[in-house]
Every structure is written in structure tokens, then in C-alpha cells.
Amino acid sequence: MLEALKEEVFQANLELKRQNVVIYTWGNVSGITEDRKYMVIKPSGIAYEKLQADDMVVLEVESGKKVEGEWNPSSDTETHLVLYRRFPKLLGIVHTHSTYAVSFAQAGKAIRALGTTHADYFYGDIPCTRALKEDEVKKDYEKNTGKVIVECIEKLQLDPLAIPGILVKNHGPFAYGISPKKAVENAVVLEKIAEMAFRTLLLNPESSMESYILDKHYFRKHGKNAYYGQKK
């Protein structure tokens, strides 16, 4: 089980590089076992071209202790652990510093749902958290980053699988999904729709989309009445 997940998380991390949403050692992908006892995550500061599946780091979800791996885990490990502990539907989490998404995060602005590309993946605006307070940064920064994400999701009463991404103010995007692979797809799409929104708002700052368009495009791909794609 762990070996298969390590390979899956390894491939998901490489996909971030292939999709040009990370450079150098930026970003990370994690996955969690079906019994939710163990998390597998990219090691900290290792270049993507040097990574192997065996380099992935395994930690206990409950304790946060490393149980397997030569390297130190990603510096964002505690953020991932907070999210897995709070949201049992999540099976993969991604963090990047992709350009357009970070631009919205640095501006402290949500990515508004402006068109059907957005609606195909995100059922509403992608929110931006509040800024972390000074004491939250100085002590337990990564854990508090996770807590601020949880706070924002719960305050807005969001389903993290219906809006599978968020911006942390002054920092950048986190995305999640039902697998590491799906979380990466959501992260890549989040960056692309951030770019689209940025360009749209330059042309027309008053741009908007009617809720019935959002509903149509989201639910034709999601839920029991979805009809997009092929049926098995």
C-alpha cells in the first residue's frame, strides 16, 4: 500500500513540473493512505529532476512523526497534516507558487467565478484566507497556515471537494482532491483560471457570471446527474 502511494505521489509531483506550475524546488504534493494512518509527501528542497519514488517521505498522520524516508519532509508538511485531519474526504493535497494564483493571493483577492472553465471545476469563487497574525507566523507557522485554511473553509461553509482549492493571503494556492493526481489537476486548473480571471478583470473589472451558468457547467460534470464524458 505504501509503495504504491509513494509511486503515485512521486508521479504527481513530476506532473507539477511537466505542467509548468512549479520551478526549481517550489511546490509539493502529498497523498494519504485509505485508512488515513499515513501520509506520503515530497522531501524538502530536492530538485524535481533528481527525485525518485523512494525519496518520498512517509509520516504518521496522527502524530506527525516520520516513519520512513531518508530526507526531511516538505516544509509545508504540517499544513498538509492539518487539512487531512480535518477533512476526511481529501486524499491528495498540492501546494504551488504558480504565478497568477500567487498574484491573487498577494492582492488578498478571491478568484471570482467568471466563466464556464472555472465552473467546470470550482462551484463558486476560490476564496483567499485572511493574513496570518504575527504570533501565528513566529510560532507554528506551517500548522497555523493549515488552521487559517480550515478557518476560511468553515467560515464560508464550503465543501472542499466542490471548491477544491484556496489561496493563502501573501503566500499562494493550495489545492486538493480525491487523489494526488486529481489534486494536481485541480492545482493546474486553478492556475489557468487565475490567469483567465486576471486578464478578464483587466478588460472589464465588472465582469460576472450568472448563477444558472455556474450550476449548469458544474453539475454537468459533477454529481448524480452528470453527463459529461463517457460512462463506464
C-alpha positions in Angstrom: 0.0 0.0 0.0 2.7 2.5 1.0 4.9 1.6 -2.0 2.0 2.2 -4.4 1.2 5.5 -2.8 4.9 6.6 -2.9 4.9 6.0 -6.6 1.6 7.8 -7.1 2.8 10.9 -5.1 6.2 10.8 -6.9 4.4 10.9 -10.3 2.0 13.6 -9.1 5.0 15.8 -8.1 6.6 15.3 -11.5 3.3 16.3 -13.2 3.5 19.7 -11.5 6.8 20.2 -13.3 5.5 18.9 -16.6 2.6 21.3 -16.4 4.9 24.3 -15.7 3.3 25.3 -12.4 6.5 24.9 -10.4 10.1 25.8 -10.9 13.3 24.8 -9.0 12.2 23.1 -5.8 8.9 25.1 -5.4 5.7 23.2 -4.5 4.8 19.8 -3.2 2.2 17.0 -3.4 1.1 14.6 -0.7 -1.2 11.7 -0.5 -2.8 9.8 2.3 -3.5 6.0 2.7 -7.1 4.8 2.6 -7.0 4.0 6.3 -5.7 7.6 6.9 -2.9 6.5 9.1 0.0 7.5 6.9 0.8 10.5 4.7 3.4 10.4 1.9 4.9 13.8 0.8 7.7 15.2 -1.3 11.0 15.8 0.5 12.1 19.3 1.2 14.4 21.2 -1.2 15.1 18.3 -3.6 15.0 19.2 -7.3 12.3 17.5 -9.3 14.8 16.1 -11.8 16.6 14.3 -9.0 13.5 12.8 -7.3 12.8 9.1 -7.2 9.8 7.3 -5.7 11.9 6.0 -2.8 12.7 9.7 -1.9 9.1 10.3 -0.8 8.7 10.7 3.0 6.2 8.7 5.0 4.7 10.2 8.2 2.1 9.1 10.7 -0.9 11.4 10.3 -1.9 11.4 14.0 1.5 12.1 15.5 3.2 13.7 12.5 6.3 11.6 13.1 8.4 10.4 10.2 8.3 6.6 9.8 10.1 6.1 6.5 12.4 8.1 4.3 16.0 9.3 4.1 15.1 13.0 3.7 13.3 15.7 5.7 9.7 16.1 4.5 8.4 19.2 2.8 8.5 22.3 5.0 4.7 22.5 4.4 4.1 19.1 5.9 2.2 20.5 9.0 -0.2 22.4 6.7 -1.0 19.1 4.8 -1.5 17.2 8.1 -3.9 19.8 9.5 -6.1 19.5 6.3 -6.1 15.8 6.3 -7.0 15.6 9.9 -9.9 18.0 9.5 -11.3 16.9 6.1 -11.6 13.2 5.7 -12.7 13.4 2.0 -9.3 14.7 1.0 -6.9 12.1 -0.4 -4.4 14.4 -2.1 -3.1 17.9 -1.4 -0.9 20.2 -3.6 0.9 23.5 -2.8 2.4 25.6 -5.6 3.7 29.1 -6.1 2.1 29.4 -9.6 2.3 33.0 -10.9 -1.3 34.1 -11.4 -2.7 32.3 -8.4 0.0 33.9 -6.2 -0.8 37.3 -7.7 -4.4 37.0 -6.4 -3.1 35.7 -3.0 -0.7 38.6 -2.7 -3.5 41.0 -3.5 -5.7 39.3 -1.0 -8.4 38.7 -3.6 -10.6 35.7 -4.3 -10.6 34.3 -7.8 -14.2 35.1 -8.9 -16.2 32.6 -10.9 -16.4 34.5 -14.2 -16.8 31.8 -16.8 -17.6 28.2 -17.7 -13.9 27.0 -17.5 -13.9 28.0 -13.8 -17.4 26.4 -13.3 -16.3 23.1 -14.7 -14.0 22.6 -11.7 -14.9 25.0 -8.9 -18.5 25.6 -7.7 -18.0 29.2 -6.9 -15.3 31.7 -6.1 -12.0 30.4 -4.9 -11.5 32.2 -1.6 -8.5 33.9 -0.1 -7.8 33.5 3.6 -7.0 36.2 6.0 -3.4 37.1 6.6 -1.7 35.2 9.4 -1.1 37.3 12.5 2.4 37.9 13.8 2.3 35.4 16.5 0.9 32.8 14.1 3.9 33.3 11.9 6.5 33.3 14.6 5.3 30.1 16.2 4.0 27.0 14.4 3.8 28.9 11.1 3.0 25.9 8.8 0.5 24.4 11.3 -1.2 27.8 11.6 -1.3 28.1 7.8 -3.4 24.9 7.8 -5.6 26.3 10.6 -6.2 29.5 8.6 -7.3 27.5 5.6 -9.6 25.4 7.8 -11.0 28.6 9.3 -11.8 30.1 5.9 -13.4 27.0 4.6 -15.6 26.6 7.6 -16.5 30.2 7.9 -17.7 30.2 4.3 -19.3 26.8 4.8 -17.6 25.4 1.7 -17.3 21.8 0.6 -13.6 21.3 -0.1 -14.3 18.9 -2.9 -16.8 21.3 -4.6 -14.3 24.2 -4.4 -11.0 22.1 -4.3 -8.6 25.0 -3.8 -7.9 28.1 -1.8 -5.4 31.0 -1.7 -3.5 31.8 1.5 -3.0 35.6 1.7 0.5 36.7 0.9 1.5 33.1 0.2 -0.1 31.1 -2.5 -2.5 28.4 -3.6 -3.3 25.0 -2.1 -5.5 22.5 -4.0 -6.9 19.2 -3.0 -8.8 16.2 -4.4 -9.8 12.6 -4.2 -6.3 11.5 -5.1 -2.9 13.1 -5.5 -3.4 13.0 -9.3 -6.7 14.8 -9.0 -5.3 17.4 -6.6 -2.6 18.2 -9.2 -5.2 18.6 -11.9 -7.1 21.0 -9.7 -3.9 22.9 -8.9 -3.1 23.2 -12.7 -6.6 24.3 -13.5 -6.6 26.8 -10.6 -3.6 28.5 -12.1 -5.1 28.6 -15.5 -8.4 30.1 -14.4 -6.5 32.6 -12.2 -4.8 33.7 -15.4 -8.1 33.9 -17.3 -9.7 35.9 -14.4 -6.7 38.3 -14.2 -6.9 39.0 -18.0 -10.7 39.3 -17.8 -10.7 41.8 -15.0 -8.2 43.9 -16.8 -10.6 44.2 -19.7 -13.7 44.6 -17.6 -13.4 44.9 -13.8 -17.2 44.5 -13.5 -17.3 41.0 -15.1 -19.5 38.4 -13.6 -21.3 35.2 -14.4 -25.0 34.3 -13.7 -25.5 31.5 -11.2 -27.5 29.4 -13.6 -24.4 29.2 -15.9 -22.3 28.2 -12.9 -24.9 25.5 -12.0 -25.1 24.1 -15.5 -21.4 23.7 -16.1 -20.6 22.4 -12.6 -23.3 19.9 -12.4 -22.9 18.5 -15.9 -19.5 17.2 -14.7 -20.3 16.5 -11.0 -23.0 14.8 -9.1 -25.5 12.0 -9.8 -26.9 13.7 -12.9 -23.5 14.5 -14.5 -23.4 13.7 -18.2 -20.0 15.0 -19.4 -17.6 12.4 -20.7 -18.1 8.6 -21.2 -19.9 6.2 -18.9 -18.2 3.0 -17.9 
